[in-house]
Amino acid sequence: MRIIVISDTHIPEGADAIPQKLMEEVKLADMVIHAGDFIDLATFEKLKNACSKIIAVSGNMDPEEIKKKLPQKEIIKVGNFKIGIMHGAGASNKLPELLTAAFKNDAVDIIIFGHSHSPLNEKKGSILFFNPGSPTDKIFATYNSYGIIDINEAIEARIIKL
C-alpha cells in the first residue's frame, strides 16, 4: 500500500496549484492522506479526481465550508497498522506533545500531522510522527516537500523534497 501524504497546500493563497511532480505521484498512489489547510475545496476535489481513496482532515486555516466537510481528527487502519491524522495547532515545538495527548487512547502506530510546514519523520517511543511539510509554502522550511508511506509487513516512511 503506497500512501502519498500532503499537508498545508494553502491553495490559492500560497500557490496556484499542487506541483505537477506531486500530482503524478498522487495518480500512482493507493491512497492520499491530506493533513489539513487546503484553503480551497477545489484542491480536495482535484486530489480526489486523481486518486479515488483520499482521507483528509481540516486545518486551522481552512474555511467553514471545509471544516463542515472534513473532521478535525481521523483514525484509519491500513494493514496491521493504525494511523491517526490531525492537522495540529499552536506552537510548532509543542506539536508532538499535543498530538500524543489527542491520540492517547487510540493505540495508533503513526500520527500524521501538518501545521508547522516543516517535515518530520521521527519515531518517539512506539509512535512514528510524520509531517510531510508543505508542497507549496516554505515559510518555516528551507524546501517544499511531501511524504510517501509504504505499508506492507512494516512501515517505510520518507520525506520527498520538491
Buried (B, 14 or more C-beta within 10 A) or exposed (E): EBBBBBBBBBBEEBBEBBBEEBBEBBEEBBBBBBBBBBBBBEBBEBBBEBBEEBBBBBBBBBEEEBBEEBEBBBBBEBEEBBBBBBBBBEEBEEBBEBBBEBBEEEEBBBBBBBBBBBBBBEEEEEBBBBBBBBBBBBEEBEEBBBBBBEBEEEBEBEBBEB
